[in-house]
Amino acid sequence: MNFLVLGGTRFVGRQIVLELLGRGHHVSILTRGQTDDDLPLEVERLRGDRDAGNLSALTGRTWDACLDVSGYVPRVVTQSAELLKDAVKRYLFISTVSVYADGQSGPITEDSALAVLKDSKSENIQADYGALKAVCEAEVRRIYGERATIVRPGLVAGPHDHTGRFTYWVKRAAQGGVALAPGDGQDITQAIDARDLAAFVAHLLEHHTPGIFNAVGEPLTFAAFLAEVSVGVDAHPDWHWISQADQQRLAAGESWPIYAHREPILNIEPVRAKAAGLKLRPLSDTARDTLAWAKQTGAEGTGPSAEREAALLSQLT
């Protein structure tokens, strides 16, 4: 099959491209060409800039499907979706679980209420990320109908993760010793390996599957999450939990990656995706491979520094 990927050079997009190539498909990507990529030479690179409306490289071409990995604002997504509606058989949009409205009790399903964009002119991704994505979804479904597929990933983890969120916990666990962890261990979190997400996307495309799917890992307590990470890196850190009260007293403004206190959006139901072909590897395998990648590349995690952690631990013990 012949696929067009809008945004295929970093992390999730990159992994999807590699998965499609590994299955014997031909892949074209639309890229601004401003940064180097490590994709194989067999990938066709088309020059363009979605934000600037420069999509001329796509005209006069046809593909079996378009995978939109880089659509964040409705104006941009609508433009590409309209342009390609007669050029592709299916449009698969990578959305996010952030589309779900706040204030809902988990578990969240694909039918749960969505966030509403209060200012229809907003393109403020930082402030309106989830609501903007929800409008993007609606536009894709309006234009493509049953030819639309929407995938809503949660936290994505694994090698080549440029955010450093999962990498922080992997590297911290590998260091061992007394380690600081937020909460009481009972908050829920979920993580999906980018490779499993990519395989699921490829499966949906190969089977021409319509619909909306939550592509998330199994719900785990944060204690279980850290235990899986520790197993994966073959280490035995002594996790010291910092309560909500102590976080507010000693660590106001401190941010721990992946963690959210009693947040329903981190308790999402993946049943529909599993029925459609989603397969999940053990989180420990993701941690093992992420550590190997981080050692090879020098990738750093995003979280409290060793000095900050030591200072907080000294005040708690």
Order of alpha helices (4+ residues) and beta strands (2+ residues): beta-alpha-beta-beta-beta-alpha-beta-alpha-beta-beta-alpha-beta-beta-beta-alpha-beta-beta-alpha-beta-alpha-alpha-alpha-alpha
